Amino acid sequence: MEVPKGFLFSGLNCGIKRYRKDLGIAYSTSDCVASGVFTTNVAKAAPILYNLKLLEENSTKIRAVVVNSKIANSCTGQQGLENAYRTAQKAAQVLHVDPSSILLASTGIIGLQLPMDKIEAGIEAASMCLNEDPTPFAEAITTTDTFIKMSSRKVEIDGKRVHILGIAKGSGMIHPNMATVLSFLFTDANISPDALKKALKASVEKSYNMIDVDGDTSTNDMVLALANGQAGNERIEEDSPEFLKFFESFHEINVELAKMIVKDGEGATKLIEVRVVHAPDELSARRIARSIVSSNLVKTAIHAQDPNWGRIVAAAGCSGVNFDLAKLDLYIGNGKNTITVLKCGDPCELNEEEASSVLSASEIVLTVDLNEGVDSATAWGCDLSEEYIKKNGRYKAWAKTL
């Protein structure tokens, strides 16, 4: 795992969860430029409101991110906001930085106040065990995740080696336009605030905003990017060759993390990739791909290995995009074998046994060819199983066992 210069991490159990890690700190030894993309949910959690205000006032001197799990600090009123500011103040005190340089994130159960005595003691303890290993931090930010999600790249820019590290969590309440996703990108690249903001926004649109587990968008979702410039490269500006080089690796990380999130969907047994090709424009391709990957009927059919391809066509048809069904081709594959189920709008002879065999794989690829242009888009999701209902029907009771 490539860790950017100047970033240190820690994660521990501060007593919010019974045993597992529940509080993490990511810290830079020098100021970072920072950018964030946040949930579109109107009911925004206290850390979201706090970060939005802070980044408006200071996006060039960020030093740390403090994250807690199990309690979302969402729908907690004025007390929740006060606890967010109190968390930042405590972190600033023990890290010897300005409170305006601390970003926050929380994830977990909505409607509970943070136990501030545990949070503050945890921050103090976590500040004393910061090191270059990001694993404890990755563990501390999880809730229903079954594995930690990290990805890294290194890229040479101006003869300097630039490192990018991504750490994410997410398993349920995942839907396009941000979901129960927390993702943190750390880089030692020297990059302008505008270029970092552009990279983050463009990448999120084609990664985290193209995934779906269950059609719900959370109150706490965010993606933060921090760059401390310690790689020593010439500053990356928008639309430069260096920007494009940086963006390629930056985006690869976000796509990889997004796919990990849906693969780890609550109760999921299959990863679904939807490719829409030869579309008249990219927006249309994205809308159709997202509509299909968000369809519960498609998800349940794939879980049951049922080649009911009519559900895929129906989901495309209700995306709000006008397309010519008489030109539509549809393919179902699994990376090894692919079957054609629709050609120019006409159904193909289907071997149910062969189709079920294709759908028995753990990764399914649905390709929708509109034959109307040159643009394309890809979305990712997972199947919907009985286990999802079990987990979410008893979520609060289950969370108390952590």
N, C-alpha and C positions, 0 to 999 in steps of 0.2 A: 504494500500500500504506500503510495507516494504522498508524503506529508509536506505541505508547503513550509518554507522557512518562516520561523517566527511565530508559529501557531502552537499552542499547548492546550491540552485537554484533560478533563477529569470527569469521573462519574462515580456515584456512590449511592448507598441507601441512607436516606435521612429520616426514615420512619413514616413516610406517607404510604408506601407499600410495606407489606410484611417483611419480605426478604429481598426482593429484586431491587436493582438500582432504580432510583426515582428522581435524581437531581444531577444535572450535568453542567459543566462550564466549558466553553470554548473561548480561549483568550489569545490575543495577539500582543506581542512584545512592542509593537509600534502601531501608530494610528492606521486605520483602514478607511478606504472609501467603501460605502455600503449602499446596497439597493435592496428593495423588497417588493414582492408581489403577494397580495393578501386575499383572503376569502371574499367572495362576492355576497355572502350571506349578510342580510341586513342586521341580524342579531350578532354583532361582532363581540368577541370576548375581550376582556380587559387588556391582555397583552397586545392584541391587535390594535386597539385604540391607542395604547401607550406608544407602540412602535411607529404608527402612522404619524403621530404628533412629533415624535423625536426625530424621525428621518426628514420631516419637513424643515426642522430647525438645524439639524446637524447630520450630514451624510458623509462627511469627510474625516471625522475624528472618532470613529467607532473602535472600541477596544475589546469588547467581549459580548458573548451571548450566554444568557442563563436560561436553562430549560428545566421544567419539572414535568413529571408524568403522573398519571392516575387522577389528578384533579385539574379540570380545564380552566378554572377561574373565569367562567363564562356565565352570563346572566346572574352576576353577583353584585350589581349595583355600584354605588359609590364606594362601598367597602372593598370591593374587588379592585377598583382602580387604585385606591389607597394602598392596597397590598402589593399591587404591581410596582408602584413608586417606591414602596418600602423595600421590596426585593432589590430593585436597582440601586438604592442607596446603600444597602448592606454589601452588595457586590462591589460597588465603587470603593467603599471603605476598606475592604480586605484586599482588593487588588490595587489600591492606591492610584485610582484614576477618577476622572470626573463622572458623576452620575449620568450626565448626558451622553456618555460613551457606551452605555450598557443597553443592549437589546434583550428582549424577553420573549419566551415562548412557553406555553402550557398546553397540555393535552390530557384528556381523560373524561371524567364524569362532569356533566354540566350542572350548575346550580349549587356547588359546594364552595365554601370559602377555604382559602389556603390556610393550613396550620402554620402560621408565621414563625412560631418558635422553632419548629422543625426545619422550615425553609432557611431561616437565618443561621441556625447551627450547621445545617448542611452546606450552605455557601461558604462558611468559614472553614469547614473541614475540607471541602472540595478545592478551595484556593490553595491549600497546603500540599496537595498531591498532583498538581498540574505537571504534565509531561508530554512527550511527543506521540504517545500511543493514543489514537482516537477511539479505540474499542470501548473503553468504559463509558465515554460520552454517548456513543452509538447505542449502547445497552440501556443507558439511563433514560433515553427519550422514548422508548417503546411502550406500547400499551398491549393491544391484542396481537402484536407482531409475533410471529413464530421464529423469525431470524432477524439479525441486524442487517442493515442495508448501507453499504459503503461502496464507493467507486472512485478511482483516481486516474489521472493522466499526467504525463509530462510532455511538454512541447518546447521546442527551441525557438526563441524569439530574439532577434538581434544578437545571436551568439550566446544568449543566456538561457539557462534551463529554467523554465517556468513550470511550477507544479500546481495542480488543481485537485482538490479533494471534495467529494460530495458525501454527505451523510443524511439519511432520510428515515422517516418512520411513516407507517400507514398500512392499514389492513382492512378497515371498514369505514363506512361513510365516505366513500370515494366516488366522485362524479365530476365530469368536466366543469371547468370554471373553478378549480381548486376544490379540494375535498379534505378528509381528515388526513391531510398531508402536512408534515413538517419536514422541510428540506433545507439543508445548510450547505452552501458552497464556500469553500475557503481557498484562496489562491495568493501566492506571493508575487503575482504579476503586478507590474506598474501599469495601471490602466486609469483612464480618466473616468470621473463619475458618470458622465453622459454615455461613454462607451460601455461601462459595466451595466448601466440601466438598460441600454438597448439590447445587450447580449442576454440579460436575464429575461426581459419581457418577450423577446423573440423566441427564446428557448422554451419558456414555460408554455407558450401557446401551442407548441408542437410536441410537448412531452406531458407534463402534469395535467394540462387541460385537454388531453386526448386519452384519458384513462377513466375507467368506470368499474366499480365493484357492485354497488347497490343503488345508485341513483340519488344518494343524499350528499349534500354539501354542508360541511361542518361550520362551526362558528369560530374555529381557531386556526384555520389553515394558513400557512405562509411558506414562502420560499425566500430565504435571505442569502445574499452573496456579499462576501467580505474580501477585499483585496488590500494587502499591506505593502506591496511594492518592493519587498525585500529581495526579489529575484534580480533586481538591478537593471532590467531592460529599459530601453527608451520607452517613454510613455505611449501606451496603445491608445490611439484615437479612433473615433468612429469611421467606418468605411475604408480604413487603411488595409493593406495586405496583411499586416500583423493582426488586425482585428479579426479578419476572416480566419486566420490560422488559429487564433485563440478560441474563437467561437466554435470552431469545429470540435475541438476537444471538450470544451465546456458543455456543448449540447450533447455530445456522446454520453457524458456522465449523467445528465438529466434524463435522457431516454432510458439508460440502463437502470437508474433508480426507479423511474416510473414503472418500468416493466417488472421490477422486483416487487413493487407495491401491489400490483394487481395479481401477480403470481402468489402473493401471500394473502390474498383476499380471504376474509373470514369464511371458513368452510370450503374454500375453493379447492378443486381438484384439477382444473384445466386453465391454462392461459389461452386467451382468445386474441388473435391479431386480425384486425379488419383492414384490408387494403382497398381503397377506392382509386381506380386508375382511369386514365383517359377521360377526365372530367373537364367540363368547359372552363372551370376556374377552381382555384385552390379552396376558396370558402365553401363552395358547393361540395367538394370532395370531403372536406372536414366535417360538414354538417351531416352528410350521409354516414360517414364512418362512425361518428359519435352516436348517431341515432341507433345504428345497429348494435354497437358495443354496449349501449345502455338498455337495450330491450330485455326485460325479464323473460319474455317468451323465448327469445333466442338463447339466453343463458340457460334456462331450464332444459331446453331441447338438447343443447350440447352436453349438459351434465348427464342426461339420460342416453346419450349417443343416438339420438333420434334425428335422422336426416330430413327433418321437416323444414325444407329450404324456403317454403312459402313464408315462414316467419321472418326470414332475412329480407326477402323482397318487400314484405309489408312494412318492416322497420325502416327500410330505405325510402319507401313511398310516403311515410308520415314525417320525414325529416324537414319538410317545408321546401325541398328543392324539386323543381320541375325537371324531369328527365323523360326520355323516350323509352318506354318499356320494350318497344320493338327492337331496340339496339342493345339491350342489356344482356351481358354474359355473367354467369355466376359460377364460381369454382369453390370447392371445399377441399382443403388439403391439410397435411400434418407435417410438412417438411420433407417427407419421403414420397408419399403418394398423393395425387390430386385427382379429383373426379369433377367432371363438368356436369352441372345439374340444370343449367339454363343457357341456351345459345340463341342470341337475337330474339329474346323474349319467349322462345318456345322451350318447353320442358324436354330434357333429354331422358332417354331410357335409363332408369336408375336401378342398379343392383343393390337392394336394401342391405344385404349382407356385407358387400364390399364397402358401402357407405358407412355402416355402423363400425366396421373395422377401422376405417380412416378416423372416425370420431372417437375411437377408443384411446387415441394418443393423448399425452398430457399437454401438448401444445397444438392448437388448431388454428389454421389460417383460412380466413374467408376473403376471397378476392371478388370484388364487384367491378366489372369493366363496363363503364358507361358508353364507351366508343363515341364520345362527343367532344374530345379535346385532348390536351396534352398534360393537364395538371393532375396531381394525385395527393393523397393524404393517408396516414395510417393512424389507427386508434387501437388501444389495448384494453382488454377487460378479462373477466374470469367467469366461470360458470356459477350458477346459483344452486346451492345444495341444501339439504335438510339441516346440515350442520350449521349453516348460516343462521337459520331460524332459531336453533337451539342456543347458539351463542348470544344472539342479540335479544332474544326473549328473556334471557336471564342476565343481561349485561351487568347491571348494578350489583347483583349478588355475586357474579363471577369476579368482578373487579375487586370486591372486598377480600377475595382470597389471595390477591397478589402480594 
